[in-house]
Amino acid sequence: MLPKSNRLNLKKDFKRVASGRKLESKYLKLFIKEGENHPPAKSNLAPAGGARIGVAISSKTFKNATDRNRAKRLVFQAFQTIISGLPPTINIVALPKIGVLKVKSADVLSDLKNALKHEKNINLSN
């Protein structure tokens, strides 16, 4: 799981990011909003700044709680791998599609990298 300083938690943050650019991939729908830097973390344990990621799961699409939790884990794991290549002022909201449950985490990661490959200011060479 990503550190708390790298997660979007508030409803208003999700709404603000959802008004940004929209990208579609095979397993994810992504909303990207750049430019706003968030305040540093209050604790000395968590790193200050950095990209912030949110995952929104629909109970209409994913009927079972176990399916919702698995989809969220797969997406957060993919973002944890690439978080260092994201600019510190970027905010992303990911909405997993139902097909994400049928694939492995490596497939979700490659799908995410392909979706973000053509975005400017994002370097995913790692």
C-alpha positions as CSV (number, residue, x, y, z in Angstrom):
1,M,0.0,0.0,0.0
2,L,1.2,3.5,-0.7
3,P,2.1,5.8,2.2
4,K,-0.7,8.0,3.4
5,S,1.1,11.1,2.1
6,N,0.8,9.6,-1.5
7,R,-2.9,8.8,-1.3
8,L,-6.0,10.9,-2.1
9,N,-8.4,10.5,0.8
10,L,-10.9,13.4,0.6
11,K,-14.0,13.4,-1.5
12,K,-13.2,17.0,-2.7
13,D,-9.8,15.8,-3.9
14,F,-11.3,13.0,-5.9
15,K,-13.8,15.5,-7.5
16,R,-11.1,18.0,-8.3
17,V,-8.9,15.4,-10.0
18,A,-11.9,13.9,-11.8
19,S,-12.3,17.2,-13.6
20,G,-8.8,16.7,-15.2
21,R,-7.6,14.8,-18.2
22,K,-9.1,11.4,-18.8
23,L,-7.2,8.4,-20.1
24,E,-8.7,5.0,-20.9
25,S,-6.8,1.7,-21.0
26,K,-7.8,-1.9,-21.1
27,Y,-8.1,-2.4,-17.3
28,L,-8.3,1.2,-16.0
29,K,-9.9,4.6,-16.5
30,L,-7.5,7.3,-15.2
31,F,-8.1,11.0,-14.4
32,I,-5.0,13.1,-14.2
33,K,-4.7,16.6,-12.7
34,E,-1.4,18.5,-12.4
35,G,-0.2,21.7,-10.9
36,E,-1.4,21.7,-7.3
37,N,1.1,20.7,-4.8
38,H,-0.2,19.4,-1.5
39,P,1.1,20.5,1.9
40,P,3.9,18.5,3.5
41,A,3.1,15.5,5.7
42,K,2.5,16.4,9.4
43,S,4.5,13.4,10.6
44,N,8.3,13.1,10.3
45,L,7.9,9.4,9.3
46,A,6.2,9.9,6.0
47,P,7.9,11.6,3.1
48,A,6.7,15.1,2.3
49,G,5.2,15.8,-1.1
50,G,5.1,13.4,-4.0
51,A,2.5,12.3,-6.4
52,R,-0.9,11.5,-4.9
53,I,-3.0,8.5,-6.1
54,G,-6.6,7.6,-5.4
55,V,-8.5,4.5,-6.4
56,A,-12.3,4.7,-6.7
57,I,-14.2,1.4,-6.7
58,S,-17.9,1.1,-7.7
59,S,-20.0,-1.4,-5.8
60,K,-22.3,-1.4,-8.9
61,T,-19.5,-2.8,-11.0
62,F,-17.8,-4.9,-8.4
63,K,-20.6,-6.6,-6.5
64,N,-18.6,-8.5,-3.9
65,A,-16.4,-6.8,-1.3
66,T,-13.6,-9.3,-2.0
67,D,-13.6,-8.3,-5.7
68,R,-13.5,-4.6,-4.8
69,N,-10.6,-5.2,-2.4
70,R,-8.7,-7.3,-4.9
71,A,-9.1,-4.6,-7.6
72,K,-7.9,-1.9,-5.3
73,R,-4.9,-4.0,-4.2
74,L,-3.9,-4.7,-7.8
75,V,-4.1,-1.0,-8.8
76,F,-2.2,0.3,-5.7
77,Q,0.5,-2.3,-6.3
78,A,1.0,-1.1,-9.9
79,F,1.2,2.5,-8.7
80,Q,3.6,1.6,-6.0
81,T,6.0,0.3,-8.6
82,I,6.0,3.5,-10.7
83,I,5.5,6.2,-8.1
84,S,9.1,7.3,-8.3
85,G,8.7,8.1,-12.0
86,L,5.7,10.4,-11.4
87,P,6.2,14.2,-11.0
88,P,5.6,15.4,-7.4
89,T,2.7,17.7,-8.4
90,I,0.6,15.1,-10.2
91,N,-2.7,13.7,-8.8
92,I,-4.3,10.6,-10.3
93,V,-7.6,8.9,-9.7
94,A,-7.9,5.4,-11.1
95,L,-11.1,3.5,-11.7
96,P,-10.5,-0.2,-12.3
97,K,-12.6,-2.0,-14.9
98,I,-14.2,-5.4,-14.3
99,G,-11.5,-7.1,-16.4
100,V,-8.8,-6.3,-13.8
101,L,-10.0,-9.2,-11.7
102,K,-9.0,-11.8,-14.4
103,V,-5.4,-10.8,-14.8
104,K,-2.2,-10.8,-12.8
105,S,-0.5,-7.7,-11.2
106,A,2.2,-7.6,-13.9
107,D,-0.6,-7.2,-16.6
108,V,-2.1,-4.3,-14.7
109,L,1.4,-2.7,-14.3
110,S,2.1,-2.9,-18.0
111,D,-1.3,-1.6,-18.9
112,L,-0.8,1.4,-16.5
113,K,2.7,2.1,-18.0
114,N,1.2,2.0,-21.5
115,A,-1.5,4.4,-20.6
116,L,0.9,6.9,-19.0
117,K,3.6,6.4,-21.7
118,H,2.4,9.3,-23.9
119,E,1.7,11.8,-21.0
120,K,4.1,14.7,-20.9
121,N,6.1,15.2,-17.7
122,I,5.9,11.5,-16.8
123,N,9.1,9.5,-17.0
124,L,8.5,5.8,-16.5
125,S,11.9,4.5,-17.5
126,N,12.4,2.6,-14.3
